[in-house]
Amino acid sequence: MPANSESQQRERLLTEVYADADEASRQVAGEIAALVRERAAAGRTVVLGLATGSTPVRLYRQLIRLHREEGLSFANVVTFNLDEYHGLPPTHPESYRRFMQEQFFDHVDLPSANIHVPSGLTPRGEAFAACQAYEKAIADAGGIDFQVLGIGRTGHVGFNEPGSTRESRTRLVTLDSLTRRDAARDFLGEANVPRHAITMGVGTILSARRIVLLAWGESKASVVAQAVEQPPTESLPASLLQGHADVRFVLDRAAASELTRFKHPWLVGPVKWDALSARRAVVWLSRTVRKPVLKLVDEDFTEHGMADLLTEQGPAYRLNIRIFNELQHTITGWPGGKPNADDTHRPERASPHPKRVLVFSPEPSDDILGMGGTLRRLADQGHEVAVAYLTSGNLAVPDEEALMAADLALDVGHSANGTDASPAESFAARVRAQLQAKAPLDQDTEEIRRLKGLIRRNEARAALRASRIPGDRVRFLDLPFYERGRYRQFCPDVADLEAVAAVLAEIRPHQIFATGHLDDPSSVAAVCWNLVREALTGGRNAPWTEDCRLWLYRPPTRPWNPAEIDMAVPLSPTELTLKIQAIYQHKSQRSQTPVADVSLQEAWQQADASNRATARDYDALGLAEYAAIEGFQRGAL
Ligand code: GLP
């Protein structure tokens, strides 16, 4: 990776981009190992500043591997963790101390006396003194040699939320509402997320001799680009790292995707133009100068760093028409292909018809949210649509929903059986008792999870009924990685892979729809996507793969940009309404409290807004004006 090329001219600190989070973590683990060994050889200690969250988990796994397989010893290592939730004991499942024990400390030979994590139990009145003592301990250890960081969506590092100053030191802070919402899944509800935390300050972090910030997945892309390319500001604490002499952002491709050199490379140097980059550039230009594609003129291109594009592929009118046609040809009302029609310029082939279509949905509702309109069309146009729900989604069901379901089951049992309790009734009674005995932060029992999974199953069935997909084509895989896992800490294995491979072998699809390939690798969607990808790779020689296409759909919060869309399926106003009605069937996923803030919109509102926005984008490019569009990108099989 070039350290500082022309294309990185807007980057105010060093960035390194790797193919994926594993490769990046291997690299950083190797760097830490080298430092640890070098110090050990000199008979010295090394001080590591450590972070929590899903981001560094892969790094810790690599370090553990180096310890086990290559004899890397941590005997000379002293660690200081960035932060801890205030109020949580070290045994709490969400405490950072426990996280560190489980993810790293328990697996290596780090002496426990060398470990430092701020205590969540420090009384408020003593917090100031405890924070000063933490700072002193860092100084006494010789200062931090190597600081590992993640980044929150507010741009926080540690728990230094917007507003934290460059000089801030270890202290008690109040958490931002977005940060608390991001933690809500871990805590099984936002109400359970602590409001305060103890964190090292930005100044403490800046005192480290070397800083490496890690970020994976597209949800971090925007905040990473701001921290790297915008002037430093306290409203985005990670940007304050810019002042440091030895800091790097280590990214996967998705987290780097909003950096100018990837998003708008023509603005920062010469571009090797191909069909795709030309399309991206023209779509961007049309948006930037607010003109439809066919009205762009040579000056628009030359004034926006695209003179060489004109030289290679121009003049403007020719390029415009080509791109216009390409965009036009993405639009189809026949997502499964139009039978007996010329398909030269259609995104999907005409035959075979009908097709066997397999939709992979990581959690129940991802399918409807991302492609509910298209699902219905595929069914209406006679295709054999099968939906495979990869996980049960039971972690996302509020207790109250489960209580209602248990009560209902009990009532049904009573009215059907009189006084004899049926097995179903006893199950419901047990779940009810377990729910009532459960403290807000307790993990669900296996039986509670089972009932919650059944709730989501039936919501998914109702949503598919509304989309006219026959129930016998629905598969609930309840993948084991999810059933035994927790958010951010899923560990899929061969049983998960076999289950996915089995559906593929059973359905032998002509078309596959899937999602999750750009997500944070620890998310449910990304874990599922990787299983689908591995299963596809494993089944590459199966005869059905010769006549199969893969289409990638997106969550409403991050729709494809028109330049990335290979198939755009327009929805009429009525179809959009029907899609929303189908989303409505996922009742347990509705917000539990009314919300006013737009960023906290309900899922159906997000789907509605994003499909309408894509249609508006097509309209603004000078294409037909539809009410709504669902976009798909063709994936490589
Ligand atoms: C929390 C932690 C941060 C971490 C951030 C992102 O707020 N205090 O240190 O960087 O979450 O978490 P994740 O890595 O799970 O995306």
Residues whose N, C-alpha, C, O or C-beta is under 5 A from the ligand:
A	BS01	GLP	A51 T52 G53 S54 T55 D83 G150 I151 G152 G158 F159
